[in-house]
Amino acid sequence: MSTVVVASARIVGDDLITITHDAESGLVSIRWPRQPTPTTSDRLPVVANKVMAVLAEAIAKLGQLRSGEL
């Protein structure tokens, strides 16, 4: 199988973001929760930081895959 999960994280409750990479096509897929992720205005920075962290993890892992480190 050429598709690998490069990052995944729970954002709020059961809301999961998963980022996969297909080596054959080179495509990256971001799977967001099926429903809106509710939060308060006070918690929005925490939620945004979690989303950015999972994206940063995916970018780092993709770089490792490209360079042959993984």
C-alpha distance (Angstrom), angle and dihedral (degrees) to the residues before:
residue distance angle dihedral
M1 . . .
S2 3.79 . .
T3 3.82 98.5 .
V4 3.80 116.2 91.9
V5 3.79 132.7 178.6
V6 3.80 106.4 -117.6
A7 3.82 95.9 179.3
S8 3.77 139.8 -1.1
A9 3.79 134.1 172.3
R10 3.77 142.6 165.3
I11 3.79 108.1 -118.1
V12 3.80 105.2 -176.3
G13 3.80 122.2 -4.8
D14 3.80 108.2 -42.7
D15 3.83 95.0 -15.7
L16 3.78 104.9 125.2
I17 3.80 128.1 -169.3
T18 3.80 114.9 -161.2
I19 3.80 126.2 -175.1
T20 3.80 119.0 -163.2
H21 3.79 133.8 -176.7
D22 3.80 125.4 -150.6
A23 3.80 108.1 -151.5
E24 3.80 93.9 -162.6
S25 3.80 97.2 54.2
G26 3.81 98.2 23.5
L27 3.80 89.8 -130.5
V28 3.79 122.9 145.5
S29 3.82 117.9 -152.5
I30 3.79 124.8 -159.9
R31 3.79 113.1 -159.0
W32 3.79 111.7 -160.6
P33 3.81 126.2 -170.7
R34 3.79 114.6 -75.7
Q35 3.80 91.9 -127.3
P36 3.80 131.6 43.5
T37 3.79 114.9 -82.2
P38 3.80 107.4 -124.3
T39 3.80 119.3 -148.0
T40 3.77 138.7 148.9
S41 3.78 125.4 -105.3
D42 3.82 88.2 -110.4
R43 3.84 91.6 55.2
L44 3.81 96.5 42.2
P45 3.84 93.4 94.1
V46 3.82 90.1 53.9
V47 3.80 92.0 49.3
A48 3.81 91.9 46.2
N49 3.81 90.9 49.9
K50 3.82 90.7 52.2
V51 3.81 91.0 51.1
M52 3.81 91.2 48.3
A53 3.82 90.8 47.9
V54 3.81 93.2 55.0
L55 3.82 90.6 47.4
A56 3.82 90.7 49.4
E57 3.82 90.4 49.3
A58 3.81 90.0 52.4
I59 3.80 92.2 49.3
A60 3.81 91.3 50.4
K61 3.81 93.3 47.8
L62 3.80 92.4 47.0
G63 3.81 88.4 52.8
Q64 3.80 89.7 52.3
L65 3.80 91.3 48.8
R66 3.81 91.4 50.3
S67 3.79 93.1 48.7
G68 3.80 92.7 47.6
E69 3.81 94.8 -115.1
L70 3.83 90.9 126.2
